Amino acid sequence: MAYLRGEEVLPEGCLFCLKPQLNDAEAHIVHRGSLCYVILNRFPYNNGHLMVVPYLHVATLEELDAESATELMVLAQVSLRVLRAAYTPEGFNLGINIGSVAGAGVADHIHLHIVPRWGGDTNYITTVGQTRVIPELLDQTYERLKPLFSQYLAARQS
């Protein structure tokens, strides 16, 4: 509600550089990799909306080193598996917005959005009111997804 009322004060500095300094539950980080982490989107388009974020502070994909780019894609694959298990979506949108004119809310730090989709998930309130109604609190989404990342990554390594 503080955000909706315009009362929320955002921290100084890069949001994606600051989030890993917090504890996982507070930051809604569902997985920490060596070079990238997976976090819930604070303003989700749908339940389970994730972002894969490199720790390296770069604005564009071509600035990202090969190792970070590889882990970004591996964590995208794991995220898809986790979201399929948790929510049974019918499809996904994956996207990287590079630059504010392309829709990047945090234009100076590259990140990959992963949005689960279902038939009919856009309704009247979304279309006319330009407002999304998400039936699950972020803390509930965090509790649902965090253990699945450990499970899928452990299975991937065996």
Residue pairs with C-beta under 8 A, 6 or more apart in sequence:
2 8
3 43
11 18
14 57
14 106
14 108
14 109
15 106
15 109
16 53
16 57
16 106
16 109
16 111
17 55
17 57
17 109
19 27
19 29
19 37
19 39
19 53
20 27
20 29
20 32
20 37
20 55
22 29
24 30
24 32
24 146
25 139
25 142
27 39
28 39
28 40
28 42
28 138
28 139
28 141
28 142
29 37
29 38
29 39
30 38
30 39
30 40
30 50
30 82
30 142
30 145
30 146
30 149
31 37
31 38
31 75
31 78
31 146
31 149
31 150
31 153
33 71
33 74
33 75
34 71
35 54
35 55
35 56
35 67
35 68
35 71
35 72
36 52
36 53
36 54
36 55
36 68
36 71
36 72
36 75
37 52
37 53
37 55
38 50
38 51
38 52
38 53
38 75
38 78
38 79
38 149
39 50
39 51
39 53
40 49
40 50
40 51
40 138
40 141
40 142
40 145
41 49
41 50
41 51
41 113
42 138
44 115
44 132
44 134
44 138
44 141
45 93
45 115
45 132
46 115
46 116
46 117
46 118
46 121
46 132
46 134
47 87
47 116
47 134
47 135
47 136
47 141
48 83
48 86
48 87
48 89
48 115
48 116
48 141
48 145
49 113
49 114
49 115
49 116
50 79
50 83
50 113
50 114
50 145
51 111
51 112
51 113
51 114
52 72
52 75
52 76
52 79
52 111
52 112
52 114
53 109
53 110
53 111
53 112
54 64
54 68
54 71
54 72
54 110
54 111
55 68
56 64
56 65
56 68
57 108
57 109
58 64
58 109
58 110
59 98
59 99
59 107
59 108
59 109
59 110
60 98
60 110
61 69
61 96
61 98
61 110
63 110
64 72
64 110
72 112
76 94
76 112
76 114
78 149
78 152
78 153
78 156
79 114
80 92
80 114
81 152
82 145
82 148
82 149
82 152
83 89
83 92
83 114
83 116
83 145
85 148
85 152
86 144
86 145
86 148
87 116
89 116
89 117
89 118
90 117
90 118
90 119
91 116
91 117
91 118
92 114
92 115
92 116
92 117
93 113
93 114
93 115
93 117
94 112
94 113
94 114
94 115
95 112
95 113
95 115
96 110
96 111
96 112
96 113
97 103
97 104
97 105
97 107
97 113
98 104
98 107
98 110
99 107
100 107
123 133
125 131
125 132
125 133
126 132
126 133
136 144
